[in-house]
Amino acid sequence: MQANQHLVIIGNGIAGFTLAQQVRRQSNCRITLISAESATHFSRPALMYVYMGHMRYQDIVPYPDWYWQENNLVSMHDRVEEVDFAAKQLQLQSGSSTAYDTLVLATGSCPAFYNWPGQEAAGVQGFVSLQDLELLEKNAKGINHAIVVGGGLIGVELAEMLHSRGIAVSMLVREELYGQNVLPRQEAQLICDHICTQGIALRLQEELAAVLPDATGRVRAVRTTRGEDIACQLVGIATGVRPNVEFLRQTALELDRGILVNAFFETNIPDVYAIGDCAQFRKPGPLSPAIEQLWYTGRMHGQALAATLTGNRRAYARGPSFNSAKFFDLEYQTYGYVPATWSDAYDSIYWQHQNQHKAIRLFYDRASSTLLGLNLIGVRYRHDLCHHWLEKQYTIHQVMQELAAANFDPEFSKTYEQELMQQYREHFPQHQLHRKSSNWWQLRKHFALFSKAASCLQNNR
Ligand SMILES: Cc1cc2nc3c(=O)[nH]c(=O)nc-3n(C[C@H](O)[C@H](O)[C@H](O)COP(=O)(O)OP(=O)(O)OC[C@H]3O[C@@H](n4cnc5c(N)ncnc54)[C@H](O)[C@@H]3O)c2cc1C
């Protein structure tokens, strides 16, 4: 980008803001970020902690005002209502307009509502934005029972938030078990058990049929598809999110569910790109989703596009996938590919604690013994090492040799690791495992140094 050019980014979330930051390191061009939600960038995954009182809003704003000024990043708190791609012009809600040379759409996601009768009643809301957080403060005041509809990660967050204020919460989950679409049955069962022990009424195989308002237009109950009416004063809709692209539907921009892009985030219109939750890859990588709706992938999109816009054209390569979440106090990490169900071509080594909510699954390809993914519940492994195993296509035998180095918790390695090893031996009775001189601490040190060096390099980039 040349100094006299204007880069306009719609959205100052992790994708848009990372892009602005990275372009600024390489270019003196004009950079403007426009957001309808907030004048500054904040951490969306941390919104729940503001509600629960663990953090204040200012604690989730990583860059103060002076950072924007010092880096000459212009912030506009406004909504883009129309894009004239031919004239390279944006029409804003405030009545003004802005011209661009390069436009990046980083418009994120919005909650998916499914046209339930009564869904417009007061007290029915999603939870994605800062405005949703403010609305929740209002809607949850003085209530005693809330219904959360949907079995995703945001649903559990909402349940935890409301529960933390002493509000009774019931969750309606369509499937037989929470998380059953994405998790193998054993993990899904374990997480269900954990959610129930937190005091949440998990109503499985129950769906929302209608919201029932009172005479003032405020929700008084929901009707389920089983025909039962459940009294409540708040309904949290957590039935997924969808790309925030509706304002672009009647334009020449090619859309499917999201904005269609190639591996360089180029859309069908010259000088127009899309990144983050709103982008949909025309040709996603093997085992990768077409739409990546994660914090760290948004950041990677921003980094990759910044390289391209500053003269170092680079195709996006995500590498082994990763996600982590918390179900109340229960940590969950997943790496690579672990499907909910699988054919005989695959197998897994699974360990679960007898009476605690802890489990590990190592998923592999039977023919080659290559590790394809890991699920960890209530146990945390070293991110860099798991990533390394997957990136280098380790076999399950190689992984077992290095297993102890992945562990943060020495208590775990002493006791439960033996049980996992036993599972492995039952799967591979013929295989002689040559554990590498059992110098695990050496290996740990090596990876600690490796990750420190990698993060220094990253920060200096
Ligand atoms: C409650 C919650 C918890 C989450 N927790 C996690 C987690 O733990 N880990 C994880 O990996 N991911 C998590 N995610 C997902 C993650 O936050 C998103 O993937 C990520 O924030 C998407 O970033 P983005 O930059 O693409 O878009 P966003 O952060 O959504 O930013 C898009 C911005 O564009 C603005 N915008 C849209 N249209 C317009 C317009 N027409 N005019 C002006 N501005 C516009 C929006 O107002 C918004 O501010 C969570 C999401 C939610 C909602």
Ligand as a Chemical Component Dictionary entry (heavy atoms), coordinates in Angstrom:
data_LIG
# 
_chem_comp.id                   LIG 
_chem_comp.type                 NON-POLYMER 
_chem_comp.pdbx_formal_charge   0 
_chem_comp.three_letter_code    LIG 
# 
loop_
_chem_comp_atom.comp_id 
_chem_comp_atom.atom_id 
_chem_comp_atom.alt_atom_id 
_chem_comp_atom.type_symbol 
_chem_comp_atom.charge 
_chem_comp_atom.model_Cartn_x 
_chem_comp_atom.model_Cartn_y 
_chem_comp_atom.model_Cartn_z 
_chem_comp_atom.pdbx_ordinal 
LIG C1  C1  C 0 -19.453 -14.667 23.405 1  
LIG C2  C2  C 0 -18.369 -15.153 22.496 2  
LIG C3  C3  C 0 -17.310 -15.882 23.023 3  
LIG C4  C4  C 0 -16.304 -16.336 22.185 4  
LIG N1  N1  N 0 -15.269 -17.064 22.715 5  
LIG C5  C5  C 0 -14.292 -17.500 21.916 6  
LIG C6  C6  C 0 -13.189 -18.227 22.436 7  
LIG O1  O1  O 0 -13.115 -18.484 23.641 8  
LIG N2  N2  N 0 -12.215 -18.631 21.571 9  
LIG C7  C7  C 0 -12.283 -18.362 20.244 10 
LIG O2  O2  O 0 -11.382 -18.742 19.486 11 
LIG N3  N3  N 0 -13.316 -17.668 19.716 12 
LIG C8  C8  C 0 -14.306 -17.236 20.514 13 
LIG N4  N4  N 0 -15.350 -16.548 19.985 14 
LIG C9  C9  C 0 -15.350 -16.260 18.546 15 
LIG C10 C10 C 0 -14.467 -15.064 18.279 16 
LIG O3  O3  O 0 -14.733 -14.046 19.200 17 
LIG C11 C11 C 0 -14.709 -14.568 16.848 18 
LIG O4  O4  O 0 -14.348 -15.619 15.975 19 
LIG C12 C12 C 0 -13.900 -13.341 16.527 20 
LIG O5  O5  O 0 -14.128 -12.313 17.463 21 
LIG C13 C13 C 0 -14.244 -12.821 15.122 22 
LIG O6  O6  O 0 -13.464 -11.701 14.861 23 
LIG P1  P1  P 0 -13.745 -10.771 13.600 24 
LIG O7  O7  O 0 -12.679 -9.732  13.642 25 
LIG O8  O8  O 0 -13.897 -11.606 12.393 26 
LIG O9  O9  O 0 -15.161 -10.116 13.840 27 
LIG P2  P2  P 0 -15.802 -9.365  15.094 28 
LIG O10 O10 O 0 -14.973 -9.439  16.315 29 
LIG O11 O11 O 0 -17.191 -9.877  15.193 30 
LIG O12 O12 O 0 -15.817 -7.856  14.625 31 
LIG C14 C14 C 0 -16.614 -7.428  13.562 32 
LIG C15 C15 C 0 -16.969 -5.984  13.778 33 
LIG O13 O13 O 0 -17.500 -5.454  12.574 34 
LIG C16 C16 C 0 -18.540 -4.577  12.902 35 
LIG N5  N5  N 0 -19.445 -4.415  11.764 36 
LIG C17 C17 C 0 -20.162 -5.365  11.132 37 
LIG N6  N6  N 0 -20.894 -4.828  10.141 38 
LIG C18 C18 C 0 -20.642 -3.505  10.164 39 
LIG C19 C19 C 0 -21.104 -2.394  9.392  40 
LIG N7  N7  N 0 -21.988 -2.564  8.410  41 
LIG N8  N8  N 0 -20.634 -1.169  9.683  42 
LIG C20 C20 C 0 -19.738 -0.970  10.673 43 
LIG N9  N9  N 0 -19.275 -1.989  11.442 44 
LIG C21 C21 C 0 -19.722 -3.235  11.189 45 
LIG C22 C22 C 0 -19.226 -5.267  14.069 46 
LIG O14 O14 O 0 -20.030 -4.363  14.787 47 
LIG C23 C23 C 0 -18.022 -5.782  14.852 48 
LIG O15 O15 O 0 -17.571 -4.826  15.761 49 
LIG C24 C24 C 0 -16.359 -16.071 20.795 50 
LIG C25 C25 C 0 -17.430 -15.338 20.271 51 
LIG C26 C26 C 0 -18.423 -14.879 21.115 52 
LIG C27 C27 C 0 -19.558 -14.103 20.538 53 
# 
loop_
_chem_comp_bond.comp_id 
_chem_comp_bond.atom_id_1 
_chem_comp_bond.atom_id_2 
_chem_comp_bond.value_order 
_chem_comp_bond.pdbx_ordinal 
LIG C1  C2  SING 1  
LIG C2  C3  SING 2  
LIG C2  C26 DOUB 3  
LIG C3  C4  DOUB 4  
LIG C4  N1  SING 5  
LIG C4  C24 SING 6  
LIG N1  C5  DOUB 7  
LIG C5  C6  SING 8  
LIG C5  C8  SING 9  
LIG C6  O1  DOUB 10 
LIG C6  N2  SING 11 
LIG N2  C7  SING 12 
LIG C7  O2  DOUB 13 
LIG C7  N3  SING 14 
LIG N3  C8  DOUB 15 
LIG C8  N4  SING 16 
LIG N4  C9  SING 17 
LIG N4  C24 SING 18 
LIG C9  C10 SING 19 
LIG C10 O3  SING 20 
LIG C10 C11 SING 21 
LIG C11 O4  SING 22 
LIG C11 C12 SING 23 
LIG C12 O5  SING 24 
LIG C12 C13 SING 25 
LIG C13 O6  SING 26 
LIG O6  P1  SING 27 
LIG P1  O7  DOUB 28 
LIG P1  O8  SING 29 
LIG P1  O9  SING 30 
LIG O9  P2  SING 31 
LIG P2  O10 DOUB 32 
LIG P2  O11 SING 33 
LIG P2  O12 SING 34 
LIG O12 C14 SING 35 
LIG C14 C15 SING 36 
LIG C15 O13 SING 37 
LIG C15 C23 SING 38 
LIG O13 C16 SING 39 
LIG C16 N5  SING 40 
LIG C16 C22 SING 41 
LIG N5  C17 SING 42 
LIG N5  C21 SING 43 
LIG C17 N6  DOUB 44 
LIG N6  C18 SING 45 
LIG C18 C19 SING 46 
LIG C18 C21 DOUB 47 
LIG C19 N7  SING 48 
LIG C19 N8  DOUB 49 
LIG N8  C20 SING 50 
LIG C20 N9  DOUB 51 
LIG N9  C21 SING 52 
LIG C22 O14 SING 53 
LIG C22 C23 SING 54 
LIG C23 O15 SING 55 
LIG C24 C25 DOUB 56 
LIG C25 C26 SING 57 
LIG C26 C27 SING 58 
# 
